[in-house]
């Protein structure tokens, strides 16, 4: 269960940092000459790369219990 609390903390911190970055950069960049196109294109690319990462590299865990998920992500090249 210690993995769950660590993962929740990491997800919360990532959410706060992402929201802070968007809040601090959106208005500044969108006020430039090509700002609207650039900012939406940049955020769209970030979204696309995130979606590709999740879709291609992460396995499906629907219906798995926590113990099975831990075994799924446990990787040891030496064994």
Secondary structure, 3 states (H helix, E strand, C coil): CHHHHHHHHHHHHHHHHHHHHHHHHHHHHHCCCCHHHHHHHHHHHHHHHHHHHHHHHCCCCCCCCHHHHHHHHCCCCCC
